[in-house]
């Protein structure tokens, strides 16, 4: 739009020409054009605002969906992890039970002729001291030249030796052992039973008239106990090389 008097280009919002001071007279078409332009600008701003709001909304929804997906994935991973750990634990327990079945509720006499390799197959493992022990550590086996030399059954042991279990009444021992492992010695801690021919000695500790621990030593020299009418009251174990301070009393 231009000034009708001086021809100066005018801005739409000017009401007077800044050059000559001539009042600006706008035609109806110009007014309409100006209004249309303003309306278009306003509509464009509204549209841009709506587009921005839509983008913000889309971004917000996207973030919410992403958070939900991440949370769901974490929950699924945790659930799967728990399930995997549960399965692994169950598998280990099953394997442990299988191993325990091999070493529980059996007579430990079956281990007398076993090698280290055979003991491992039965579920025994070597401990820090080089001895073999079962799953719960209730049976400990000492080896010498890859042959069993000693077996210890502690208070938690569920297996038996020649019909005697931990917790049995003391009176049951003589009946169970019979002539195979007669009583050959005794001291304040317990009683010593043995088979002189096989060199097997069994030391049993008792408390309140019940069996508490059993220790079996193999390949012992028990020649000092050959007199069946004598019970040694000072027990000398087979690992000792000298027979010192032995007191004996007649069983008669």
Secondary structure per residue as TSV (DSSP state, phi and psi in degrees):
chain	resnum	aa	ss	phi	psi
A	1	X	-	360.0	140.5
A	2	X	B	-127.4	155.2
A	3	X	-	-70.2	132.3
A	4	X	T	-70.4	-19.8
A	5	X	T	-93.9	-51.2
A	6	X	T	-107.9	-9.3
A	7	X	-	81.3	8.4
A	8	X	-	-66.9	138.9
A	9	X	B	-72.5	131.6
A	10	X	-	-114.1	151.4
A	11	X	-	-88.0	154.1
A	12	X	T	-58.4	-34.9
A	13	X	T	-85.0	-5.4
A	14	X	-	-76.9	137.8
A	15	X	S	-105.4	-16.9
A	16	X	B	-134.3	142.0
A	17	X	-	-70.6	124.9
A	18	X	T	-70.8	-13.4
A	19	X	T	-90.3	-49.7
A	20	X	T	-113.5	-7.8
A	21	X	-	79.5	9.4
A	22	X	-	-72.6	131.1
A	23	X	B	-60.4	140.9
A	24	X	-	-88.7	120.6
A	25	X	-	-108.3	119.0
A	26	X	-	-98.8	137.1
A	27	X	-	-78.4	165.4
A	28	X	H	-60.5	-37.6
A	29	X	H	-65.7	-40.0
A	30	X	H	-64.5	-42.9
A	31	X	H	-59.3	-43.3
A	32	X	H	-64.7	-41.9
A	33	X	H	-62.7	-43.2
A	34	X	H	-60.9	-43.9
A	35	X	H	-63.7	-41.7
A	36	X	H	-62.2	-44.1
A	37	X	H	-60.6	-45.1
A	38	X	H	-62.9	-41.8
A	39	X	H	-63.5	-40.2
A	40	X	H	-64.2	-42.3
A	41	X	H	-61.7	-42.7
A	42	X	H	-64.2	-44.1
A	43	X	H	-62.8	-37.7
A	44	X	H	-64.8	-40.8
A	45	X	H	-63.5	-41.8
A	46	X	H	-63.0	-42.6
A	47	X	H	-63.7	-44.8
A	48	X	H	-60.9	-40.3
A	49	X	H	-63.1	-42.3
A	50	X	H	-64.9	-41.1
A	51	X	H	-62.5	-41.0
A	52	X	H	-64.7	-41.6
A	53	X	H	-63.4	-39.5
A	54	X	H	-63.7	-42.0
A	55	X	H	-62.4	-45.6
A	56	X	H	-60.7	-41.4
A	57	X	H	-64.9	-42.7
A	58	X	H	-63.4	-41.9
A	59	X	H	-63.6	-43.7
A	60	X	H	-60.9	-46.1
A	61	X	H	-62.8	-41.5
A	62	X	H	-61.2	-43.3
A	63	X	H	-62.8	-42.6
A	64	X	H	-62.0	-45.1
A	65	X	H	-61.4	-42.9
A	66	X	H	-61.8	-43.7
A	67	X	H	-62.4	-43.5
A	68	X	H	-62.2	-42.9
A	69	X	H	-63.7	-43.3
A	70	X	H	-63.5	-46.1
A	71	X	H	-60.9	-41.8
A	72	X	H	-64.4	-41.0
A	73	X	H	-64.3	-43.3
A	74	X	H	-61.6	-43.5
A	75	X	H	-62.9	-42.2
A	76	X	H	-64.5	-42.4
A	77	X	H	-62.4	-43.3
A	78	X	H	-63.2	-43.3
A	79	X	H	-63.4	-45.2
A	80	X	H	-64.1	-38.8
A	81	X	H	-63.1	-45.3
A	82	X	H	-61.1	-41.2
A	83	X	H	-65.9	-41.3
A	84	X	H	-64.5	-45.8
A	85	X	H	-62.2	-38.4
A	86	X	H	-64.2	-41.8
A	87	X	H	-66.6	-41.1
A	88	X	H	-63.8	-44.3
A	89	X	H	-62.1	-41.9
A	90	X	H	-63.5	-41.4
A	91	X	H	-64.1	-43.2
A	92	X	H	-64.3	-40.9
A	93	X	H	-62.9	-41.7
A	94	X	H	-62.8	-42.2
A	95	X	H	-65.3	-40.2
A	96	X	H	-63.0	-40.6
A	97	X	H	-64.1	-39.4
A	98	X	H	-63.7	-42.8
A	99	X	H	-65.2	-40.9
A	100	X	H	-64.9	-34.0
A	101	X	H	-62.3	-27.8
A	102	X	H	-74.6	-27.2
A	103	X	H	-115.1	-8.7
A	104	X	S	-97.6	152.8
A	105	X	S	55.2	37.8
A	106	X	S	-128.0	165.6
A	107	X	B	-87.7	123.9
A	108	X	G	-67.8	-8.2
A	109	X	G	-59.6	-23.4
A	110	X	G	-69.8	-13.1
A	111	X	G	-90.4	-6.4
A	112	X	T	-55.2	-40.1
A	113	X	T	-104.7	19.2
A	114	X	-	-88.1	147.5
A	115	X	-	-92.5	172.8
A	116	X	H	-61.1	-39.9
A	117	X	H	-63.3	-40.6
A	118	X	H	-68.6	-36.0
A	119	X	H	-65.2	-38.7
A	120	X	H	-62.1	-39.7
A	121	X	H	-64.0	-26.3
A	122	X	T	-87.8	3.7
A	123	X	T	102.5	2.9
A	124	X	-	-80.7	149.6
A	125	X	E	-130.7	151.5
A	126	X	E	-77.4	134.8
A	127	X	-	-94.9	-174.7
A	128	X	T	-64.1	-24.9
A	129	X	T	-90.9	4.4
A	130	X	S	86.1	4.8
A	131	X	-	-92.5	157.7
A	132	X	E	-96.2	137.0
A	133	X	E	-138.9	154.4
A	134	X	-	-80.0	-174.9
A	135	X	T	-55.2	-45.3
A	136	X	T	-98.5	5.5
A	137	X	S	73.1	14.1
A	138	X	S	-82.4	-14.9
A	139	X	E	-125.3	123.6
A	140	X	E	-120.7	126.9
A	141	X	E	-118.0	127.7
A	142	X	E	-101.9	137.7
A	143	X	E	-111.8	153.6
A	144	X	E	-143.4	119.4
A	145	X	T	55.6	43.5
A	146	X	T	58.4	30.3
A	147	X	E	-132.7	145.4
A	148	X	E	-64.8	127.2
A	149	X	E	-114.7	-24.2
A	150	X	E	-155.9	142.7
A	151	X	E	-130.4	127.2
A	152	X	E	-115.1	131.2
A	153	X	E	-116.0	112.8
A	154	X	-	-87.8	-174.2
A	155	X	T	-65.8	-14.8
A	156	X	T	-95.6	-1.2
A	157	X	-	-68.5	135.9
A	158	X	-	-102.9	-11.5
A	159	X	-	-79.2	-179.7
A	160	X	E	-131.8	163.5
A	161	X	E	-127.1	115.3
A	162	X	T	49.8	43.1
A	163	X	T	88.7	0.3
A	164	X	E	-112.3	130.0
A	165	X	E	-115.3	159.8
A	166	X	T	-62.7	130.2
A	167	X	T	101.1	-9.9
A	168	X	-	-68.7	154.7
A	169	X	B	-67.0	145.0
A	170	X	T	-58.4	-38.8
A	171	X	H	-61.8	-19.9
A	172	X	H	-74.4	-22.2
A	173	X	H	-61.4	-50.9
A	174	X	H	-59.3	-40.2
A	175	X	H	-67.2	-42.7
A	176	X	H	-70.4	-41.8
A	177	X	H	-77.6	-38.1
A	178	X	T	54.6	-137.0
A	179	X	T	-83.0	-10.6
A	180	X	T	-70.2	-44.6
A	181	X	S	-132.0	78.3
A	182	X	E	-72.4	161.4
A	183	X	E	-71.1	125.9
A	184	X	E	-123.5	-11.4
A	185	X	E	-161.7	162.9
A	186	X	E	-155.4	147.2
A	187	X	-	-144.7	-172.5
A	188	X	S	-65.2	-26.4
A	189	X	S	-85.0	-29.4
A	190	X	E	176.4	-165.1
A	191	X	E	-120.0	149.0
A	192	X	E	-113.0	124.3
A	193	X	E	-115.1	153.7
A	194	X	E	-165.7	161.6
A	195	X	E	-117.4	107.4
A	196	X	T	-64.8	-38.0
A	197	X	T	-64.2	-43.8
A	198	X	T	-89.6	-10.1
A	199	X	T	71.8	30.0
A	200	X	E	-103.3	122.9
A	201	X	E	-120.3	141.1
A	202	X	E	-124.5	120.3
A	203	X	E	-106.3	121.1
A	204	X	E	-116.7	122.7
A	205	X	E	-96.3	140.1
A	206	X	E	-127.1	159.0
A	207	X	E	-150.6	130.3
A	208	X	T	53.4	41.8
A	209	X	T	65.7	22.7
A	210	X	E	-128.9	147.5
A	211	X	E	-68.5	129.3
A	212	X	E	-113.0	-42.3
A	213	X	E	-142.7	153.3
A	214	X	E	-133.4	129.1
A	215	X	E	-124.4	124.7
A	216	X	E	-114.3	124.9
A	217	X	E	-112.2	135.9
A	218	X	-	-107.5	159.0
A	219	X	S	55.9	44.2
A	220	X	-	-94.3	153.0
A	221	X	-	-89.6	101.8
A	222	X	-	-106.1	24.2
A	223	X	G	-61.4	-26.2
A	224	X	G	-68.8	-12.4
A	225	X	G	-104.9	16.2
A	226	X	-	-64.4	-27.6
A	227	X	-	-74.4	108.1
A	228	X	T	-69.3	-15.4
A	229	X	T	-91.3	4.9
A	230	X	E	-120.0	134.6
A	231	X	E	-116.5	123.0
A	232	X	E	-80.4	126.6
A	233	X	S	-93.2	-8.9
A	234	X	S	-114.0	97.1
A	235	X	-	-70.8	128.6
A	236	X	-	-111.9	121.2
A	237	X	-	-84.8	157.9
A	238	X	T	-65.7	-21.1
A	239	X	T	-75.7	-12.6
A	240	X	-	-79.5	141.1
A	241	X	S	-92.5	-21.0
A	242	X	S	-117.6	145.5
A	243	X	-	-101.3	101.1
A	244	X	-	-121.4	136.3
A	245	X	S	64.6	35.6
A	246	X	-	-81.9	126.4
A	247	X	-	-110.4	143.1
A	248	X	E	-137.0	155.0
A	249	X	E	-136.8	149.7
A	250	X	E	-75.7	136.7
A	251	X	-	-70.1	-15.3
A	252	X	-	-78.2	360.0
